[in-house]
Amino acid sequence: MGLGPLEIGLIILAILLLFGYKKLPDASRSLGRSLRIFKGEMKGMKDDDVRAKDAATTTPLRGEIVTPPAASGDLDAQLQEEARIAELRAAELRARADQARSSDGSR
């Protein structure tokens, strides 16, 4: 059940009545910008996820031995391990940031 020409016409008429013909170009322009920004942010989030996953599996923390995920496919254990690694990495980054702040403040 798709939209027929009558339904599309009624939707266009309702939009014209709500916004007026003078404000429609500005509204559509801002909607296009918003969609472009949203699409870019979603792409950035996906890229960040891929980079984080690659970094978590290839770059060990100080003194940490990275073990490959279990071949048995135990998703829960794998997710817990990834969460543990992420927490350790976040703690290390917080420590570095605190150290940088304290060294900047002592100058």
DSSP file with accessible surface (Angstrom, degrees, kcal/mol):
  #  RESIDUE AA STRUCTURE BP1 BP2  ACC     N-H-->O    O-->H-N    N-H-->O    O-->H-N    TCO  KAPPA ALPHA  PHI   PSI    X-CA   Y-CA   Z-CA
    1    1 A M              0   0  247      0, 0.0     2,-0.1     0, 0.0     3,-0.0   0.000 360.0 360.0 360.0 100.3    0.0    0.0    0.0
    2    2 A G        -     0   0   76      1,-0.1     2,-0.5     0, 0.0     0, 0.0  -0.389 360.0 -82.9 -98.1 177.3    1.9    3.0   -1.3
    3    3 A L        -     0   0  115     -2,-0.1    -1,-0.1     4,-0.1     0, 0.0  -0.713  44.3-147.4 -81.9 131.1    0.9    6.6   -1.4
    4    4 A G     >  -     0   0   21     -2,-0.5     4,-2.3     1,-0.1     5,-0.2  -0.333  31.7 -95.3 -88.6 175.8   -1.2    7.6   -4.4
    5    5 A P  H  > S+     0   0  119      0, 0.0     4,-2.3     0, 0.0     5,-0.2   0.865 123.6  54.7 -62.9 -32.3   -1.2   10.9   -6.2
    6    6 A L  H  > S+     0   0  127      2,-0.2     4,-2.3     1,-0.2     5,-0.2   0.935 109.1  46.7 -68.0 -43.6   -4.1   12.2   -4.1
    7    7 A E  H  > S+     0   0   89      2,-0.2     4,-2.2     1,-0.2    -1,-0.2   0.911 112.8  49.4 -64.8 -42.1   -2.3   11.5   -0.8
    8    8 A I  H  X S+     0   0   80     -4,-2.3     4,-2.5     1,-0.2    -1,-0.2   0.923 110.8  51.0 -62.8 -41.8    0.9   13.1   -2.0
    9    9 A G  H  X S+     0   0   38     -4,-2.3     4,-2.5    -5,-0.2    -2,-0.2   0.912 109.6  49.8 -62.1 -40.8   -1.1   16.2   -3.2
   10   10 A L  H  X S+     0   0  103     -4,-2.3     4,-2.5     2,-0.2    -1,-0.2   0.892 110.1  50.8 -66.3 -37.3   -2.8   16.5    0.2
   11   11 A I  H  X S+     0   0   83     -4,-2.2     4,-2.4     2,-0.2    -2,-0.2   0.936 111.3  47.6 -65.0 -44.7    0.6   16.3    2.0
   12   12 A I  H  X S+     0   0   94     -4,-2.5     4,-2.6     2,-0.2    -2,-0.2   0.920 112.0  50.4 -63.0 -41.3    2.1   19.0   -0.3
   13   13 A L  H  X S+     0   0   93     -4,-2.5     4,-2.4     2,-0.2    -2,-0.2   0.923 110.0  50.1 -63.6 -41.0   -1.0   21.2    0.3
   14   14 A A  H  X S+     0   0   47     -4,-2.5     4,-2.3     2,-0.2    -2,-0.2   0.913 110.9  49.3 -64.7 -40.3   -0.7   20.7    4.1
   15   15 A I  H  X>S+     0   0   66     -4,-2.4     4,-2.7     1,-0.2     5,-0.5   0.925 110.9  50.0 -65.2 -42.4    3.0   21.6    4.0
   16   16 A L  H  X5S+     0   0   68     -4,-2.6     4,-1.9     1,-0.2    -1,-0.2   0.903 112.2  47.8 -62.5 -40.7    2.2   24.7    1.9
   17   17 A L  H  <5S+     0   0  138     -4,-2.4    -1,-0.2    -5,-0.2    -2,-0.2   0.878 115.0  45.9 -68.3 -36.8   -0.5   25.8    4.3
   18   18 A L  H  <5S+     0   0  140     -4,-2.3    -2,-0.2    -5,-0.2    -1,-0.2   0.936 129.8  18.8 -71.4 -46.4    1.7   25.2    7.4
   19   19 A F  H  <5S-     0   0  108     -4,-2.7     4,-0.4    -5,-0.2    -3,-0.2   0.732  98.8-129.7-100.8 -26.5    4.9   26.9    6.2
   20   20 A G     X< -     0   0   28     -4,-1.9     4,-0.9    -5,-0.5     3,-0.4   0.139  29.5 -88.2  84.5 152.7    3.8   29.2    3.4
   21   21 A Y  T  4 S+     0   0  171      1,-0.2    -1,-0.1     2,-0.2    -4,-0.1   0.748 123.0  58.0 -72.9 -21.2    5.4   29.3    0.0
   22   22 A K  T  4 S+     0   0  157      1,-0.2     4,-0.4     2,-0.1    -1,-0.2   0.834 109.1  42.9 -77.5 -31.0    8.0   31.9    1.0
   23   23 A K  T  > S+     0   0  140     -4,-0.4     4,-2.4    -3,-0.4     5,-0.2   0.592  91.8  85.4 -91.6 -11.1    9.5   29.9    3.9
   24   24 A L  H  X S+     0   0   50     -4,-0.9     4,-2.8     1,-0.2     5,-0.3   0.909  87.1  50.9 -60.6 -44.9    9.6   26.5    2.1
   25   25 A P  H  > S+     0   0   60      0, 0.0     4,-2.3     0, 0.0    -1,-0.2   0.932 113.6  45.8 -60.1 -41.2   13.0   27.1    0.4
   26   26 A D  H  > S+     0   0   98     -4,-0.4     4,-2.5     2,-0.2     5,-0.2   0.912 113.7  49.2 -66.1 -40.9   14.6   28.0    3.7
   27   27 A A  H  X S+     0   0   33     -4,-2.4     4,-2.3     2,-0.2    -1,-0.2   0.923 113.1  45.9 -64.9 -42.9   13.0   25.1    5.5
   28   28 A S  H  X S+     0   0   76     -4,-2.8     4,-2.5     2,-0.2    -1,-0.2   0.889 112.1  52.4 -69.4 -35.1   14.1   22.6    2.9
   29   29 A R  H  X S+     0   0  124     -4,-2.3     4,-2.3    -5,-0.3    -2,-0.2   0.939 111.8  45.0 -64.4 -45.3   17.6   24.1    2.8
   30   30 A S  H  X S+     0   0   56     -4,-2.5     4,-2.5     2,-0.2    -2,-0.2   0.882 112.0  52.6 -68.6 -35.1   17.9   23.8    6.6
   31   31 A L  H  X S+     0   0  106     -4,-2.3     4,-2.6    -5,-0.2    -2,-0.2   0.929 109.4  49.9 -63.7 -42.1   16.5   20.2    6.5
   32   32 A G  H  X S+     0   0   25     -4,-2.5     4,-2.3     2,-0.2    -2,-0.2   0.915 111.3  48.5 -61.9 -43.0   19.1   19.3    3.9
   33   33 A R  H  X S+     0   0  132     -4,-2.3     4,-2.6     2,-0.2     5,-0.2   0.923 111.4  50.2 -62.1 -44.6   21.9   20.7    6.0
   34   34 A S  H  X S+     0   0   71     -4,-2.5     4,-2.7     1,-0.2    -2,-0.2   0.918 111.5  47.5 -61.4 -43.5   20.6   18.9    9.1
   35   35 A L  H  X S+     0   0  104     -4,-2.6     4,-2.7     2,-0.2    -1,-0.2   0.896 111.4  51.3 -64.9 -39.1   20.5   15.6    7.2
   36   36 A R  H  X S+     0   0  169     -4,-2.3     4,-2.4     2,-0.2    -2,-0.2   0.927 112.1  46.1 -63.4 -43.7   24.0   16.1    5.8
   37   37 A I  H  X S+     0   0  111     -4,-2.6     4,-2.6     2,-0.2    -2,-0.2   0.934 113.3  49.5 -64.3 -44.5   25.4   16.8    9.3
   38   38 A F  H  X S+     0   0  131     -4,-2.7     4,-2.5     1,-0.2    -2,-0.2   0.932 111.1  49.3 -60.9 -43.8   23.5   13.8   10.7
   39   39 A K  H  X S+     0   0  159     -4,-2.7     4,-2.3     1,-0.2    -1,-0.2   0.919 111.7  49.0 -63.3 -41.9   24.9   11.6    7.9
   40   40 A G  H  X S+     0   0   42     -4,-2.4     4,-2.4     1,-0.2    -1,-0.2   0.902 111.2  49.5 -64.3 -40.9   28.4   12.8    8.5
   41   41 A E  H  X S+     0   0  126     -4,-2.6     4,-2.4     2,-0.2    -2,-0.2   0.899 110.3  50.3 -65.8 -41.1   28.2   12.2   12.2
   42   42 A M  H  X S+     0   0   73     -4,-2.5     4,-2.2     2,-0.2    -2,-0.2   0.917 111.3  48.8 -63.4 -40.9   26.9    8.7   11.7
   43   43 A K  H  X S+     0   0  136     -4,-2.3     4,-2.5     1,-0.2    -2,-0.2   0.919 111.0  51.0 -64.7 -40.2   29.7    8.0    9.3
   44   44 A G  H  X S+     0   0   27     -4,-2.4     4,-2.5     1,-0.2    -2,-0.2   0.893 108.8  50.9 -63.1 -40.2   32.2    9.4   11.8
   45   45 A M  H  X S+     0   0  103     -4,-2.4     4,-2.3     2,-0.2    -1,-0.2   0.915 110.7  48.5 -64.5 -41.7   30.7    7.2   14.6
   46   46 A K  H  X S+     0   0  139     -4,-2.2     4,-2.2     2,-0.2    -2,-0.2   0.920 112.1  49.1 -64.2 -41.8   31.1    4.1   12.4
   47   47 A D  H  X S+     0   0   63     -4,-2.5     4,-2.7     1,-0.2    -2,-0.2   0.900 110.4  51.2 -63.7 -40.1   34.7    5.0   11.5
   48   48 A D  H  X S+     0   0   86     -4,-2.5     4,-2.8     2,-0.2     5,-0.2   0.901 109.1  51.0 -62.9 -41.0   35.4    5.6   15.3
   49   49 A D  H  X S+     0   0  111     -4,-2.3     4,-2.4     2,-0.2    -2,-0.2   0.920 111.9  46.5 -61.9 -43.6   34.0    2.1   16.1
   50   50 A V  H  X S+     0   0   84     -4,-2.2     4,-2.6     2,-0.2    -2,-0.2   0.939 114.5  47.3 -65.8 -43.9   36.1    0.5   13.4
   51   51 A R  H  X S+     0   0  148     -4,-2.7     4,-2.7     1,-0.2    -2,-0.2   0.908 112.7  49.1 -64.1 -41.8   39.3    2.4   14.6
   52   52 A A  H  X S+     0   0   58     -4,-2.8     4,-2.5     2,-0.2    -1,-0.2   0.907 111.6  48.8 -65.1 -40.2   38.6    1.5   18.2
   53   53 A K  H  X S+     0   0  127     -4,-2.4     4,-1.6    -5,-0.2    -2,-0.2   0.928 113.3  47.1 -66.2 -42.2   38.1   -2.1   17.4
   54   54 A D  H  X S+     0   0   88     -4,-2.6     4,-1.6     1,-0.2     5,-0.3   0.922 114.4  47.2 -63.9 -42.9   41.3   -2.2   15.4
   55   55 A A  H  X S+     0   0   36     -4,-2.7     4,-2.4     1,-0.2    -2,-0.2   0.885 109.9  53.1 -67.3 -37.6   43.2   -0.4   18.1
   56   56 A A  H  < S+     0   0   23     -4,-2.5    -1,-0.2     1,-0.2    -2,-0.2   0.843 114.8  40.8 -68.2 -30.7   41.9   -2.7   20.9
   57   57 A T  H  < S+     0   0   72     -4,-1.6    -1,-0.2    -5,-0.2    -2,-0.2   0.713 125.8  32.3 -91.6 -18.0   42.9   -5.8   19.1
   58   58 A T  H  < S+     0   0   99     -4,-1.6    -2,-0.2     1,-0.2    -3,-0.2   0.716 108.5  61.3-110.8 -26.4   46.3   -4.6   17.8
   59   59 A T     <  -     0   0   75     -4,-2.4    -1,-0.2    -5,-0.3     2,-0.1  -0.882  68.8-154.7-110.2 109.1   47.7   -2.2   20.4
   60   60 A P        -     0   0   69      0, 0.0     3,-0.1     0, 0.0     5,-0.1  -0.458  17.9-119.7 -77.4 152.1   48.3   -3.6   23.9
   61   61 A L    >   -     0   0   19      1,-0.2     3,-2.2    -2,-0.1     2,-0.2  -0.304  56.7 -60.3 -75.4 172.6   48.3   -1.3   26.9
   62   62 A R  T 3  S-     0   0  191      1,-0.3    -1,-0.2    -2,-0.1     3,-0.1  -0.359 124.6  -5.2 -58.8 121.4   51.4   -1.0   29.1
   63   63 A G  T 3  S+     0   0   88      1,-0.2     2,-0.4    -2,-0.2    -1,-0.3   0.556 103.6 129.9  74.7   6.6   52.2   -4.5   30.4
   64   64 A E    <   -     0   0   30     -3,-2.2     2,-0.6     2,-0.0    -1,-0.2  -0.787  50.0-146.3 -99.8 139.0   49.0   -6.0   28.9
   65   65 A I        -     0   0  140     -2,-0.4     2,-0.5    -3,-0.1    -3,-0.0  -0.894  16.5-142.5-101.1 121.0   49.0   -9.2   26.9
   66   66 A V        -     0   0   46     -2,-0.6    -9,-0.0    -8,-0.1   -10,-0.0  -0.735  14.9-164.4 -87.7 125.3   46.4   -9.1   24.2
   67   67 A T        -     0   0   86     -2,-0.5     3,-0.1     1,-0.0    -2,-0.0  -0.882  23.9-113.6-107.3 139.5   44.7  -12.4   23.6
   68   68 A P        -     0   0  109      0, 0.0     3,-0.1     0, 0.0    -1,-0.0  -0.317  46.8 -84.6 -66.1 155.1   42.6  -13.0   20.5
   69   69 A P        -     0   0   74      0, 0.0     2,-0.0     0, 0.0     9,-0.0  -0.213  57.6 -86.6 -59.0 151.8   38.9  -13.5   21.0
   70   70 A A    >   -     0   0   58      4,-0.2     3,-1.0     1,-0.2     4,-0.1  -0.326  27.1-142.2 -62.8 138.0   37.8  -17.0   21.8
   71   71 A A  T 3  S+     0   0  109      1,-0.2    -1,-0.2     2,-0.1     0, 0.0   0.643  92.1  78.2 -75.9 -13.5   37.2  -19.2   18.8
   72   72 A S  T 3  S-     0   0  102      1,-0.1    -1,-0.2     2,-0.1     3,-0.1   0.665 104.6-120.8 -72.0 -14.8   34.2  -20.8   20.5
   73   73 A G    <   +     0   0   55     -3,-1.0     2,-1.4     1,-0.2     3,-0.1   0.751  48.8 165.9  84.5  22.3   32.1  -17.8   19.7
   74   74 A D     >  -     0   0   85      1,-0.2     4,-2.0    -4,-0.1    -1,-0.2  -0.593  12.2-175.8 -74.4  93.8   31.2  -17.0   23.2
   75   75 A L  H  > S+     0   0  109     -2,-1.4     4,-2.8     1,-0.2     5,-0.2   0.886  76.2  55.1 -63.4 -39.8   29.9  -13.5   22.5
   76   76 A D  H  > S+     0   0  102      1,-0.2     4,-2.4     2,-0.2    -1,-0.2   0.941 110.3  45.2 -62.3 -45.1   29.2  -12.6   26.2
   77   77 A A  H  > S+     0   0   39      1,-0.2     4,-2.3     2,-0.2    -1,-0.2   0.902 113.1  51.3 -65.6 -38.9   32.8  -13.3   27.2
   78   78 A Q  H  X S+     0   0   53     -4,-2.0     4,-2.5     2,-0.2    -2,-0.2   0.925 110.5  48.1 -65.1 -43.0   34.1  -11.5   24.2
   79   79 A L  H  X S+     0   0   88     -4,-2.8     4,-2.5     1,-0.2    -2,-0.2   0.895 110.9  51.1 -65.6 -38.9   32.0   -8.4   25.0
   80   80 A Q  H  X S+     0   0  121     -4,-2.4     4,-2.4    -5,-0.2    -1,-0.2   0.911 110.6  49.1 -64.7 -39.2   33.2   -8.5   28.6
   81   81 A E  H  X S+     0   0   61     -4,-2.3     4,-2.5     2,-0.2    -2,-0.2   0.919 111.4  49.0 -65.8 -43.2   36.8   -8.6   27.5
   82   82 A E  H  X S+     0   0   75     -4,-2.5     4,-2.5     1,-0.2    -1,-0.2   0.902 111.3  50.1 -62.9 -40.2   36.3   -5.7   25.1
   83   83 A A  H  X S+     0   0   47     -4,-2.5     4,-2.5     2,-0.2    -2,-0.2   0.913 110.0  50.5 -64.6 -40.5   34.6   -3.7   27.9
   84   84 A R  H  X S+     0   0  103     -4,-2.4     4,-2.4     2,-0.2    -2,-0.2   0.936 111.7  47.4 -62.9 -44.1   37.5   -4.5   30.3
   85   85 A I  H  X S+     0   0   15     -4,-2.5     4,-2.6     1,-0.2    -2,-0.2   0.920 112.0  50.4 -63.7 -42.0   40.1   -3.4   27.7
   86   86 A A  H  X S+     0   0   59     -4,-2.5     4,-2.6     1,-0.2    -1,-0.2   0.905 110.3  49.9 -64.0 -39.9   38.1   -0.2   27.0
   87   87 A E  H  X S+     0   0  135     -4,-2.5     4,-2.4     2,-0.2    -1,-0.2   0.918 111.6  48.3 -65.2 -41.8   37.9    0.6   30.7
   88   88 A L  H  X S+     0   0   72     -4,-2.4     4,-2.3     2,-0.2    -2,-0.2   0.926 112.5  48.4 -63.1 -42.4   41.6    0.1   31.1
   89   89 A R  H  X S+     0   0   56     -4,-2.6     4,-2.5     2,-0.2    -2,-0.2   0.916 111.4  50.1 -65.0 -41.2   42.3    2.3   28.1
   90   90 A A  H  X S+     0   0   35     -4,-2.6     4,-2.6     2,-0.2    -2,-0.2   0.913 110.2  50.4 -64.4 -40.5   40.0    5.0   29.4
   91   91 A A  H  X S+     0   0   46     -4,-2.4     4,-2.3     2,-0.2    -1,-0.2   0.913 111.0  49.0 -63.9 -40.9   41.7    4.9   32.8
   92   92 A E  H  X S+     0   0   36     -4,-2.3     4,-2.4     1,-0.2    -2,-0.2   0.924 111.8  48.5 -65.5 -41.4   45.1    5.3   31.1
   93   93 A L  H  X S+     0   0   93     -4,-2.5     4,-2.5     2,-0.2    -2,-0.2   0.891 110.4  51.5 -66.0 -38.8   43.9    8.2   29.0
   94   94 A R  H  X S+     0   0  154     -4,-2.6     4,-2.7     2,-0.2     5,-0.2   0.922 109.8  50.1 -62.7 -41.1   42.4    9.9   32.1
   95   95 A A  H  X S+     0   0   57     -4,-2.3     4,-2.5     1,-0.2    -2,-0.2   0.922 111.1  48.6 -63.7 -42.0   45.7    9.5   33.9
   96   96 A R  H  X S+     0   0  119     -4,-2.4     4,-2.5     2,-0.2    -1,-0.2   0.911 111.9  49.2 -63.5 -42.1   47.6   11.0   30.9
   97   97 A A  H  X S+     0   0   39     -4,-2.5     4,-2.6     2,-0.2    -2,-0.2   0.918 111.8  48.4 -64.7 -42.0   45.1   13.9   30.8
   98   98 A D  H  X S+     0   0   87     -4,-2.7     4,-2.4     2,-0.2    -2,-0.2   0.910 112.1  49.5 -63.1 -41.0   45.5   14.6   34.5
   99   99 A Q  H  X S+     0   0  135     -4,-2.5     4,-2.2    -5,-0.2    -2,-0.2   0.916 111.5  48.6 -64.7 -41.0   49.2   14.4   34.2
  100  100 A A  H  X S+     0   0   46     -4,-2.5     4,-2.1     2,-0.2    -2,-0.2   0.903 111.9  49.6 -65.7 -40.4   49.1   16.9   31.3
  101  101 A R  H  X S+     0   0  162     -4,-2.6     4,-2.0     1,-0.2    -2,-0.2   0.912 111.4  48.5 -64.3 -41.9   46.9   19.2   33.2
  102  102 A S  H  X S+     0   0   76     -4,-2.4     4,-1.1     1,-0.2    -2,-0.2   0.885 112.1  48.4 -69.3 -35.2   49.1   19.2   36.2
  103  103 A S  H  < S+     0   0   49     -4,-2.2     4,-0.3    -5,-0.2    -1,-0.2   0.861 111.7  50.2 -73.5 -31.2   52.2   19.8   34.2
  104  104 A D  H >< S+     0   0   97     -4,-2.1     3,-0.8     1,-0.2    -2,-0.2   0.862 109.6  51.7 -70.7 -35.4   50.5   22.7   32.4
  105  105 A G  H 3< S+     0   0   68     -4,-2.0    -1,-0.2     1,-0.2    -2,-0.2   0.769 103.2  58.4 -73.6 -22.7   49.4   24.2   35.7
  106  106 A S  T 3<        0   0   96     -4,-1.1    -1,-0.2    -5,-0.2    -2,-0.2   0.556 360.0 360.0 -85.7  -6.8   53.0   24.1   37.1
  107  107 A R    <         0   0  233     -3,-0.8    -3,-0.0    -4,-0.3    -4,-0.0  -0.283 360.0 360.0 -76.5 360.0   54.5   26.3   34.4
